[in-house]
Amino acid sequence: MTHGHTNAGVAQRSHVSRSAVGKHVNAIFDKLGLTRPATAAVSPLSCATSASLS
């Protein structure tokens, strides 16, 4: 996902079903407290910015 791949693209490359990828992605988001892929993309940037401002 960090390389811009969709769930379907990851599934194809990993030889697993699209629903399996979706379940894993949702589990990761839940553990990180994220709700959307856009949040996942922005979170590292905001953390890096906050750290550099400290």
FIDREN-80479 format. One line per 2 residues: number of its first residue (from 1); their letters; for each residue x negated, y, z of N, C-alpha, C. Coordinates in pm, 1 decimal. Each point is the difference from the previous one (the first is absolute). Layout:
FIDREN-80479
NUM> a> X:Y:Z:X:Y:Z:X:Y:Z ~ ...
***
This chain:
FIDREN-80479
1> mt> -81.9:-119.0:0.0:81.9:119.0:0.0:-86.5:125.7:0.0 ~ -112.3:-5.0:67.4:-84.3:119.4:2.7:-54.9:32.4:-138.0
3> hg> 3.9:-97.4:-89.3:-46.1:21.1:-136.6:116.6:30.3:-93.4 ~ 118.6:21.5:56.0:115.4:36.7:-80.2:78.8:-116.5:-55.7
5> ht> -27.4:-121.3:46.1:73.1:-116.4:-49.1:136.8:-8.7:66.1 ~ 97.8:-44.3:-75.0:133.2:-23.3:54.8:1.6:-136.7:68.0
7> na> 106.7:-27.3:74.6:14.6:-132.1:62.0:-3.5:-109.2:-106.8 ~ 65.5:26.4:-113.4:1.5:-98.8:-108.3:-141.2:-22.8:-53.9
9> gv> -76.5:107.1:-12.1:-137.3:-12.9:-48.3:-88.1:-76.2:96.5 ~ 14.7:28.2:128.4:-76.4:-72.5:102.1:39.0:-147.3:-1.5
11> aq> 129.7:-27.5:-12.0:48.2:-138.5:-2.5:-58.9:-76.3:-118.0 ~ -1.5:64.0:-115.7:-53.2:-65.4:-118.9:-149.3:-29.7:16.9
13> rs> -73.9:96.7:49.8:-144.6:-18.5:17.4:-32.3:-103.2:108.1 ~ 88.1:-9.1:100.6:-24.7:-89.9:113.4:65.0:-136.6:-16.7
15> hv> 77.9:-15.9:-106.4:70.1:-126.0:-27.7:96.4:-38.2:111.9 ~ 72.3:100.8:49.6:105.6:-22.1:98.7:124.6:72.2:-49.3
17> sr> 111.9:-23.7:65.5:124.1:64.2:-43.6:2.8:147.3:40.8 ~ 78.7:76.3:-74.2:15.8:141.5:30.6:61.7:18.5:138.1
19> sa> 93.1:-88.8:37.0:62.9:12.1:132.1:-100.9:-27.7:111.7 ~ -94.6:-90.2:-24.1:-104.2:-26.4:100.3:-85.5:124.6:21.9
21> vg> -35.6:66.5:-108.0:-78.1:124.2:10.9:80.6:104.7:76.6 ~ 126.8:13.4:-34.7:85.9:96.8:68.3:9.6:-26.0:149.2
23> kh> 11.8:-126.0:37.9:8.0:-35.4:142.0:-129.7:35.2:72.0 ~ -112.9:-27.4:-63.5:-129.7:32.3:61.4:-18.9:151.3:11.9
25> vn> 35.9:71.6:-104.5:-11.3:146.5:2.5:88.1:57.3:110.5 ~ 123.2:-47.7:10.3:90.0:48.2:105.1:-54.7:-30.8:138.8
27> ai> -59.1:-117.6:17.5:-58.3:-36.0:129.8:-116.0:93.3:35.0 ~ -82.1:32.2:-98.6:-112.2:92.0:22.8:52.7:138.6:35.3
29> fd> 99.2:47.5:-75.1:57.5:131.6:28.4:59.1:4.0:140.5 ~ 70.1:-107.1:39.7:58.7:-5.9:134.0:-109.0:11.2:106.9
31> kl> -108.3:-73.5:-17.4:-108.3:2.6:98.9:-67.3:136.0:7.3 ~ -4.1:71.1:-111.4:-61.9:132.0:-3.6:98.7:111.8:33.0
33> gl> 126.4:-35.6:15.6:101.9:99.1:29.4:34.8:87.0:-119.4 ~ -16.4:-53.2:-119.4:28.1:74.8:-122.6:131.3:-46.5:-59.9
35> tr> 64.1:88.0:-74.6:129.3:-36.5:-58.2:-0.5:-3.4:-151.8 ~ -93.9:71.9:-63.0:-1.3:7.3:-146.2:-143.2:-7.3:-51.7
37> pa> -18.7:-47.7:-123.2:-134.9:-3.6:-57.1:-66.4:137.7:-3.8 ~ 77.3:104.5:-23.6:-58.6:134.7:-3.5:-59.7:35.5:135.4
39> ta> 64.9:-43.6:107.5:-52.6:24.5:134.1:-132.3:-71.2:18.4 ~ -11.0:-119.2:-53.2:-124.2:-75.5:10.8:-112.9:70.1:-74.3
41> av> 31.8:64.1:-110.9:-101.2:69.3:-78.0:-44.3:128.8:67.5 ~ 90.9:66.3:67.9:-30.2:128.0:62.9:-66.9:-17.7:135.7
43> sp> 32.6:-104.4:73.7:-51.7:-18.8:135.1:-152.2:3.7:9.0 ~ -73.4:-72.7:-84.5:-146.7:6.8:11.0:-52.7:139.7:-28.9
45> ls> 63.7:71.1:-91.2:-43.4:135.9:-32.6:21.2:93.5:118.4 ~ 114.2:-11.3:65.0:26.6:88.6:113.1:-90.1:-34.2:117.2
47> ca> -31.5:-125.6:19.2:-91.9:-39.1:107.7:-138.8:54.5:-27.8 ~ -45.0:-8.2:-123.7:-132.8:49.3:-35.8:-5.4:151.3:15.4
49> ts> 106.6:67.5:-39.0:4.6:145.1:12.8:0.2:41.4:146.3 ~ 79.2:-69.7:82.0:5.3:31.2:142.5:-135.5:-20.6:65.7
51> as> -68.7:-107.1:-37.8:-130.6:-29.3:58.4:-102.0:106.3:-38.6 ~ 7.8:48.1:-124.0:-97.7:99.0:-44.6:27.2:137.1:63.2
53> ls> 122.9:24.0:44.2:32.7:127.7:63.6:-37.4:1.9:147.0 ~ -23.1:-115.9:57.9:-31.3:-7.8:144.1:-142.0:40.6:29.3
***
